[in-house]
C-alpha cells in the first residue's frame, strides 16, 4: 500500500517546520530526516523541487531564515532555521492538523 503524495502535500510546510524545530539543518539532511522518520521504505518521498519550493515560500512568509554554512570540506550548504513566527505558525498548523484528523477519523470510521 502506498502513501499518496496528495494526502501529505498540504502538510509539507508543517513537516518542514517540525523538522526545523529540532534544530537548524540543510535541505538534503531535512529530506533524509523526513524519509527516515517515516520509515516509508520508498512509499513516500518528498520531491526535491517540492522541498525547495516550500523553503522559498516559508522564507518569504518569515517562517524560516537561511544562511550559508562554513564547511571546510565539500560544497557549501545553505542551512535553514525556524523563526519565532515560524514556531507560532507551526503550532497553529499542528492544531489545524489535529482538528482535521479528528474530523476525518469520525467520517471514515
Secondary structure, DSSP 8 states (H G I E B T S, - for coil): ----HHHHHTTHHHHHHHHHHT--EEHHHHHHHHHHHHT-TTS----HHHHHHHHHHHHHTTSEEEEE---SSSS--EEEEE-HHHHHHHHHHHHHHHHHHHHHHHHH-
